[in-house]
């Protein structure tokens, strides 16, 4: 599906192309392509002499496959964080193609920065005055979104930290499992955010090295790069905190398991003397001194009870329980 952003008598228009694109409006500055079909690929090749990369080519990790020049067009692919608020975030590949004064974006996901940037265009159409401006605006939006995601992840980790280390916590296996899942999700999110930041830096460096980029665009790119570097430092801090909380959670799980084992061990020791006494008086010998005594049975029960209470009080005194 293609969405064209073009100016008509100075007014920015947003046109969605459902079928085959035959004619490209003259003042088109941005072509957004979501899950391109063969007709979309053929239209870009016919109208702009631009060959769109396939989905498989976009997934390649070699720098030469992600950042290159093709017939005068700059082709740049980077991972963009998507579905960050779900339990299954992903860093999906998005391709930016600067072909003359036009920007072409190719994607197979719906990252939030694209939707946010398109909403901003209704108020600030100058953001897509040129293809270069549209691309830098999208990169700025991606950086802002990454910062918001990492801030939210940091707040979640603060809550997790309080849940782990509060003194009045009464935890069970389910509680610790939930904490472990939350820490794991934050770690996964931080990893994908760092991957996206790395791709963003590579694109900015590649774009900044081109001689045809306007000076004001390069100034904006430098600002985005500084922001990306500061966000990357925060992502590193977040990863460190995730590792710390992961170790702390696993330590709490080990403590809980040790407590269970300790209770079972103490219980077995407490019941050993009563079992010994019960075994002695459970032997079927004909001659036993206490067998015919009227107080023999209460005496045996008392000995069983005392032999259980004695070790229990001893363990309590030693604070083993």
N, C-alpha and C positions, 0 to 999 in steps of 0.2 A: 504494500500500500504506500502510495506517495502522497506527501503533503507539500504544497508549494507555498513559499512565502515570497511575495513579489509586491512591488509598488505599482499602483495605478493612479496616475495624476497626483503623486505625492502621498497617497494613502496606502498603508500596508494592508495587503489582502492575504487571507489564509484560504487556500483552495485545496480540497482533498480530491485526489484523482482516483476514481473507483475502477475504471477500465484501463485501456491502453492510452498512454500519453503520446499524442501526435504532434502537438505544437507546444513549445515552451514559451511562456510569457517573457517579453523582452527584458523587463526589469526584475527578473527572478534573482534573489540573493541567497536563498536557502532552500534546499530540497531535502526533506526528511523522509527516509525510506525505512519502513518497518517490515521485516521479513520479506525481502524483495522476491518477486516472482521472475520467471524467465522473461516475461513481457517488460517488466521494469528494467531488468538488466539490458535487454535489447534497446529500450528507449534511451537509456543513458549513453549507450555506445553509439546510437544513431544521432542523437541530438547534441551530445557534448563530447563525443569521442573518448568517453571515460569507461573503462572496464571495471565493474564492481568486483571486489574480492568475494569469494564464496565463503560460506559459514565455516568450512573447515580451514580455509586459509586465514580467517580472522582468529582462529584459535591457536595458531602457531606462536611459539614463544621467542623465536629468534628475532633479534632486533632488525635484521635486514629484511625480514618478512613483515614486520609491523610498521617500519618507517622507511619509505622509499619514494622516489620520484618516477612517475610513469607518464611519459609524453607531455611533460610540462605541468602535470597535476601532482600535487603533494598528497600522498596517501599515508595516513597516520592511524594506527589502531592502538587502543588502550583499553584495559579493563575498567569498567564503571560499576560501582557498587549498586546493587539492585535488591529490592525486597529486604531492606535492612531491618524493618520492624517485625518481620516474620521469624519463625523458628528455622527458616532455611534461606539465609542470605546468600547471595552469589555475586561474584565479580565477573560480569559478562562483558565480552568483547564488543566494542563499538568503534566503527571506522569513520574517520573524518577525512574528507577529500576536498582539498582546495583546488578548484579548477578555474583559473582566471579570477574573476570577481565573484564567483559563486562557491557556496559551501554545500557539499553533499554529505549527509550522515547516513550510515547504514547500521542498523541494529536489529536484534531479534528479541529484545526485551523492552520493558517499559520503565526505565529508570526515572525516579522522581525528579531529578534535575531537569530533564527535558520538559516535563509537564510544567514545572515551575517557571522555566525560562519562557515557554510559550505563553503562559499567563502574563508574564511581565511585559511581553511585546505589545499587549493591548494598551498599556500605559506608556511604554517607552519604545516606540517603533524604531528609534534611532539606534537601538542595540543591534539591529541587523541592516544598518546602512550599507555595509559591504559584507562579503563572505568572510573576510578576516575578522571583522568586528563581531559577526555572529559566532564564529568559532571561539574567540576569546571570551565572549559572553557566556557561552556554554561551559567553557573550562572554569570560569569564575564560579558559575552555579554549581558545578561538580565539586569544586574545592569547598564552597560554603556548606554543601550537603554533607561532605565528609566530616567537616568540623562539627556540625550538629549531631551527626551519628556518634562520633567519639565522645562528645560531651554527654550525651544520653547514656552511653556505655559506662562512662566514668561514674555518673550518678548511680547507675545500677550496681556497680562494683562497691560503691560506698555503702549501699543498703546491704549487700551481701556481707561485707566486712563486719557491719554491726550485728547481723544475724549470727555470724560465726563466733564472734568474740564477746558477745554480751554475757554477763555473769548469770543472769536468771534464765538462760536458755535451757529448755527441757527438750532434748532432741531424741528423735527416733531414727530408724533407718530411712523412712520415707522423707523426713525433713532434710537429712544430710544428702540423700540422693537428689532431691530438688535443688539444693544449693550447688551440688556438683554439676548438675545440668545447666544451671544459670551461669556458673563460672565458665563452663565449656562453651556456651553460646557466646559469651562476651569475648573469649579468646578467639573463637572462629571469626567473629565480626571484626576484631582488631586485625587479624591476619589478612582478611579480604580488603579491609580499608588500606592497609599498608601496600598491598599489591596494586590497588587503584592509584595510590599516591605515587608509587614508583613509575607506573605508566604515565601519569600526568607529568611528572618531571621529565621523562624521556621525550614526550611530545613537545613540551615547552622548549627544551634544549634543541631539538631538531628544528622546530619552527623558528626559533631565534637565530639559528645559523643560516637561514635563507636570506639572500640579499634583496629579494623583492618585497619583503615585508615593510610596511610603513613604520615610521619612527614612533608615532603615537601608539600604534599597536604593540610595538616592542616594549614600550614603557608599561603598558598594561600587563603584558606577559611577565615582566620582571616582578611586578606586584603580586601576580598570581603565584609565581615561583617562590617568593618569600613566604607567602601564606602557606603554600604547600610544604615548605621546609619546616615551618613552625608546627603545622599539623602533624607532620611525620615525627617530630620529636615527641609530641603528645601521644602518638600511637605507640612509640617505643616505651614510654612511661606506662601506658595502659597494658602493654604486653608483659612488662615486668610485674605489674600489680596482679595480673591474671595468674602468672606463674606462682607468685607468693600465696594468693588465695587458694590456688589449686593445691599447693603443698599443705596449707593450713587445713583445708577440708579433708584431705586424705589423712592428715594427722589426727583430726577429730574422729574420723571413721575408725582408725586404728585404736584410739583410746576407747571408743564405744565397744569395739570388739574385745579389747583386753578386759574391760569391765565385765562383760558377759562371761568370758572365760574364767575370770576371777571368782565371780559369784558361783558358777558351776563347780569350780574347784573347792571353794569353801564349803558349799553345800555337801559335796561328797565326803569331805573330811569330817564335817559335823555329824553326818549320819553313819560314819564308820563304827564308833563305839556302840551306839544302839543296835546296829546290825550284829556286832560281835556278841552282845549279851543275848539278843534274840536267837542267834544261832546256837549258843550254848544251851539255853533252856528249850530249844526246839529239838534237841537230840532225843531219840526214843530209846533211852536206857530204862531198864526196869527199876533199878535202884538209883534214885536221885534224892539227896538230903532234903531238898525243899518241896519234893513232889507231894507229900502228904501233909504238909504244914498248912493250917487254915489261912495264914497270911503270906504264903509263898507267891501266889499270883499277884497281889498288890505290891509285894516287894520287888518282883521282877519288872512290873510296869514302872515303879518308881526309879529303879536303876536305869531303865531305858531312857526315862525322861531326864534324869539328872545327867546321864552321859551325853545327852544331846545339848542340854542347856549349858553345861560347862564349857565345851569348845566354842559355842556361840558367844558367850560372854567374853571369853579370852580373845576372840577375833575382834569383837567390838572394842575391847580395851586397847588393842593394838592398832585400831582404826583401819583394819583390813576390810571392813564392811561399811 
